[in-house]
Amino acid sequence: MSLDPLIAAWLEQTRDAPPPASLADLRAATETGLRQLHGPLEEVASVRDYIVPGEHPLTVRAYVPAGADAGQLLPAIVFAHGGGWCLCSLDLYDNPCRALANATGSVIFSVDYRLAPEHKFPVPLEDFYRALCWVADKAPALGIDAKRLAVGGDSAGGNLAAAAALMARDQAGPALAHQLLLYPALDFAFDTASYQRYAEGHSLTREAMRFCWSAYLNDPADGANAHAAPMRAGSLKDLPPATVLVCEYDPLHDEGVAYAQRLRDDGVAAQCVRLDGMIHASIHMLGLAPKARGLFDVAGPAMRTALAA
């Protein structure tokens, strides 16, 4: 399918934007630029911040979907935002998490993990996993059903979600019902056909991903660690079922497809759905291109089925 024309027009308009001079400038430009694409704020039943205690307290923001039955324990997704482990924020993901809560009928617990390069691997993952364990432990008090608990994330957040699922399996952690991986970054390699095909010109570039991985990893050798790059795991057996969404015009397309296939090869139920005409970070583009709603149209029913009572 051809690139969505509204997204193509936006890419053309932003093509000659000067590169930010510093990481601080890049963070600010990312927050402003993506927020402008969100569209109207989605109404949910409630939004509440919780603090996960510890040497470094973490904020976890809970989004209860509109129309939720206050007297019923709800399914939940502990969510890691994208941004190459070094960009984006809890606040930037407010509207995407609202939309995801409403689409899936689940409480979304968005985790404010610490960012690289100030906090390199494995700190962001450890933060996310600690938040996951806290949500699982506090499930009844949080109004959720611990038996219907999933992990999810987009891009680098999809990486953290997949890695947390591996940790939960290997460390006898929370019993996860599902993993929702949205155009995830899963391998420290830049050699797939989609990396070649979409190296430039479609917002996320191959060089941008090199920058993000270098910000996240202490050393390239970390890229062989399955908790950094889940594609490197020796086995994916006994992981929770997965829904993997990939964008057609995305350097990360092929690794998402390959990971879903590896899950299936290892006996894990996994579906992989391509979002036609979409580019990376389409979770932010509801105000730009109506077809970006396709992400929620796929993720919503998939998670409602996976987390049904």
NORKAPE-V420895 format. One record per residue. N is the residue number from 1. RES is the residue in one letter. OMEGA is omega in radians with two decimals (none if undefined). Layout:
BEGIN
n->N res->RES omega->OMEGA
n->N res->RES omega->OMEGA
END
This chain:
BEGIN
n->1 res->M omega->3.13
n->2 res->S omega->3.09
n->3 res->L omega->3.12
n->4 res->D omega->-3.04
n->5 res->P omega->3.11
n->6 res->L omega->3.07
n->7 res->I omega->3.09
n->8 res->A omega->3.12
n->9 res->A omega->3.11
n->10 res->W omega->3.10
n->11 res->L omega->3.13
n->12 res->E omega->-3.14
n->13 res->Q omega->-3.06
n->14 res->T omega->-3.00
n->15 res->R omega->-3.03
n->16 res->D omega->3.11
n->17 res->A omega->-3.12
n->18 res->P omega->-3.14
n->19 res->P omega->3.11
n->20 res->P omega->-3.07
n->21 res->A omega->-3.08
n->22 res->S omega->3.09
n->23 res->L omega->3.10
n->24 res->A omega->3.10
n->25 res->D omega->3.12
n->26 res->L omega->3.10
n->27 res->R omega->-3.12
n->28 res->A omega->-3.14
n->29 res->A omega->3.13
n->30 res->T omega->3.14
n->31 res->E omega->-3.10
n->32 res->T omega->-3.05
n->33 res->G omega->-3.12
n->34 res->L omega->-3.13
n->35 res->R omega->-3.13
n->36 res->Q omega->-3.09
n->37 res->L omega->-2.93
n->38 res->H omega->-3.05
n->39 res->G omega->-3.07
n->40 res->P omega->3.11
n->41 res->L omega->3.11
n->42 res->E omega->3.12
n->43 res->E omega->3.05
n->44 res->V omega->-3.11
n->45 res->A omega->3.14
n->46 res->S omega->3.03
n->47 res->V omega->-3.10
n->48 res->R omega->3.07
n->49 res->D omega->3.03
n->50 res->Y omega->3.08
n->51 res->I omega->3.05
n->52 res->V omega->-3.06
n->53 res->P omega->3.12
n->54 res->G omega->3.11
n->55 res->E omega->2.99
n->56 res->H omega->3.13
n->57 res->P omega->-3.12
n->58 res->L omega->3.00
n->59 res->T omega->3.04
n->60 res->V omega->-3.09
n->61 res->R omega->-3.07
n->62 res->A omega->3.10
n->63 res->Y omega->3.10
n->64 res->V omega->-3.03
n->65 res->P omega->3.08
n->66 res->A omega->3.09
n->67 res->G omega->-3.11
n->68 res->A omega->3.09
n->69 res->D omega->-3.06
n->70 res->A omega->-3.11
n->71 res->G omega->-3.05
n->72 res->Q omega->3.05
n->73 res->L omega->-3.04
n->74 res->L omega->2.96
n->75 res->P omega->-3.07
n->76 res->A omega->3.04
n->77 res->I omega->3.01
n->78 res->V omega->-2.86
n->79 res->F omega->3.05
n->80 res->A omega->-3.14
n->81 res->H omega->3.08
n->82 res->G omega->-3.14
n->83 res->G omega->3.05
n->84 res->G omega->-3.12
n->85 res->W omega->-3.03
n->86 res->C omega->-3.09
n->87 res->L omega->3.02
n->88 res->C omega->-2.97
n->89 res->S omega->3.04
n->90 res->L omega->-3.10
n->91 res->D omega->3.14
n->92 res->L omega->-3.08
n->93 res->Y omega->-3.13
n->94 res->D omega->-3.09
n->95 res->N omega->3.04
n->96 res->P omega->3.13
n->97 res->C omega->3.03
n->98 res->R omega->-3.13
n->99 res->A omega->-3.13
n->100 res->L omega->3.09
n->101 res->A omega->-3.11
n->102 res->N omega->-3.12
n->103 res->A omega->-3.03
n->104 res->T omega->-3.05
n->105 res->G omega->-3.10
n->106 res->S omega->2.96
n->107 res->V omega->3.10
n->108 res->I omega->3.06
n->109 res->F omega->-3.08
n->110 res->S omega->-2.96
n->111 res->V omega->3.11
n->112 res->D omega->-3.13
n->113 res->Y omega->3.14
n->114 res->R omega->-3.01
n->115 res->L omega->2.92
n->116 res->A omega->-0.06
n->117 res->P omega->3.09
n->118 res->E omega->-3.13
n->119 res->H omega->-3.04
n->120 res->K omega->3.07
n->121 res->F omega->0.13
n->122 res->P omega->-3.00
n->123 res->V omega->3.12
n->124 res->P omega->3.12
n->125 res->L omega->3.13
n->126 res->E omega->3.07
n->127 res->D omega->-3.11
n->128 res->F omega->-3.13
n->129 res->Y omega->3.10
n->130 res->R omega->3.09
n->131 res->A omega->3.10
n->132 res->L omega->-3.13
n->133 res->C omega->3.13
n->134 res->W omega->3.12
n->135 res->V omega->3.14
n->136 res->A omega->-3.10
n->137 res->D omega->-3.07
n->138 res->K omega->-2.97
n->139 res->A omega->-3.09
n->140 res->P omega->3.14
n->141 res->A omega->3.13
n->142 res->L omega->3.12
n->143 res->G omega->-3.11
n->144 res->I omega->-3.13
n->145 res->D omega->-3.10
n->146 res->A omega->3.12
n->147 res->K omega->3.13
n->148 res->R omega->-3.09
n->149 res->L omega->-3.14
n->150 res->A omega->2.94
n->151 res->V omega->3.11
n->152 res->G omega->3.09
n->153 res->G omega->3.11
n->154 res->D omega->3.09
n->155 res->S omega->3.08
n->156 res->A omega->3.05
n->157 res->G omega->3.02
n->158 res->G omega->3.03
n->159 res->N omega->-3.12
n->160 res->L omega->3.12
n->161 res->A omega->3.14
n->162 res->A omega->3.13
n->163 res->A omega->3.10
n->164 res->A omega->3.07
n->165 res->A omega->3.06
n->166 res->L omega->3.13
n->167 res->M omega->3.14
n->168 res->A omega->3.09
n->169 res->R omega->-2.98
n->170 res->D omega->-3.08
n->171 res->Q omega->-3.12
n->172 res->A omega->-3.14
n->173 res->G omega->-3.11
n->174 res->P omega->3.07
n->175 res->A omega->-3.05
n->176 res->L omega->3.14
n->177 res->A omega->-3.05
n->178 res->H omega->2.98
n->179 res->Q omega->-3.13
n->180 res->L omega->-3.04
n->181 res->L omega->-3.08
n->182 res->L omega->-3.06
n->183 res->Y omega->-3.00
n->184 res->P omega->2.97
n->185 res->A omega->-2.93
n->186 res->L omega->-3.06
n->187 res->D omega->3.06
n->188 res->F omega->3.13
n->189 res->A omega->-3.04
n->190 res->F omega->-2.93
n->191 res->D omega->3.13
n->192 res->T omega->3.11
n->193 res->A omega->3.14
n->194 res->S omega->3.04
n->195 res->Y omega->3.10
n->196 res->Q omega->-3.03
n->197 res->R omega->-3.05
n->198 res->Y omega->-3.13
n->199 res->A omega->-3.13
n->200 res->E omega->2.94
n->201 res->G omega->-3.10
n->202 res->H omega->3.11
n->203 res->S omega->3.07
n->204 res->L omega->-3.13
n->205 res->T omega->3.07
n->206 res->R omega->3.14
n->207 res->E omega->3.08
n->208 res->A omega->3.10
n->209 res->M omega->3.05
n->210 res->R omega->3.12
n->211 res->F omega->-3.10
n->212 res->C omega->3.11
n->213 res->W omega->3.13
n->214 res->S omega->3.08
n->215 res->A omega->-3.04
n->216 res->Y omega->-3.02
n->217 res->L omega->3.03
n->218 res->N omega->-3.06
n->219 res->D omega->3.11
n->220 res->P omega->3.13
n->221 res->A omega->3.08
n->222 res->D omega->-3.11
n->223 res->G omega->3.07
n->224 res->A omega->-3.13
n->225 res->N omega->-3.10
n->226 res->A omega->3.11
n->227 res->H omega->3.01
n->228 res->A omega->-3.10
n->229 res->A omega->-3.04
n->230 res->P omega->3.09
n->231 res->M omega->-3.11
n->232 res->R omega->3.14
n->233 res->A omega->-3.14
n->234 res->G omega->3.14
n->235 res->S omega->3.05
n->236 res->L omega->3.14
n->237 res->K omega->3.03
n->238 res->D omega->3.00
n->239 res->L omega->3.09
n->240 res->P omega->3.05
n->241 res->P omega->-3.03
n->242 res->A omega->2.90
n->243 res->T omega->-3.11
n->244 res->V omega->3.07
n->245 res->L omega->3.11
n->246 res->V omega->3.12
n->247 res->C omega->-3.04
n->248 res->E omega->-3.06
n->249 res->Y omega->-3.01
n->250 res->D omega->3.06
n->251 res->P omega->-3.09
n->252 res->L omega->-3.07
n->253 res->H omega->-2.96
n->254 res->D omega->-3.12
n->255 res->E omega->3.03
n->256 res->G omega->3.10
n->257 res->V omega->-3.11
n->258 res->A omega->-3.13
n->259 res->Y omega->3.09
n->260 res->A omega->3.12
n->261 res->Q omega->3.09
n->262 res->R omega->3.07
n->263 res->L omega->3.14
n->264 res->R omega->3.13
n->265 res->D omega->3.14
n->266 res->D omega->3.01
n->267 res->G omega->3.14
n->268 res->V omega->3.09
n->269 res->A omega->-3.10
n->270 res->A omega->3.01
n->271 res->Q omega->3.10
n->272 res->C omega->-3.10
n->273 res->V omega->3.09
n->274 res->R omega->3.07
n->275 res->L omega->-3.02
n->276 res->D omega->3.07
n->277 res->G omega->-3.05
n->278 res->M omega->3.03
n->279 res->I omega->3.12
n->280 res->H omega->3.08
n->281 res->A omega->-3.10
n->282 res->S omega->3.07
n->283 res->I omega->-3.12
n->284 res->H omega->-2.86
n->285 res->M omega->3.14
n->286 res->L omega->3.12
n->287 res->G omega->-3.13
n->288 res->L omega->-3.04
n->289 res->A omega->3.14
n->290 res->P omega->-3.12
n->291 res->K omega->3.06
n->292 res->A omega->3.07
n->293 res->R omega->3.13
n->294 res->G omega->3.11
n->295 res->L omega->-3.12
n->296 res->F omega->3.10
n->297 res->D omega->3.09
n->298 res->V omega->-3.07
n->299 res->A omega->-3.09
n->300 res->G omega->3.13
n->301 res->P omega->-3.14
n->302 res->A omega->-3.12
n->303 res->M omega->3.07
n->304 res->R omega->3.09
n->305 res->T omega->-3.08
n->306 res->A omega->-3.05
n->307 res->L omega->3.11
n->308 res->A omega->-3.13
n->309 res->A omega->none
END
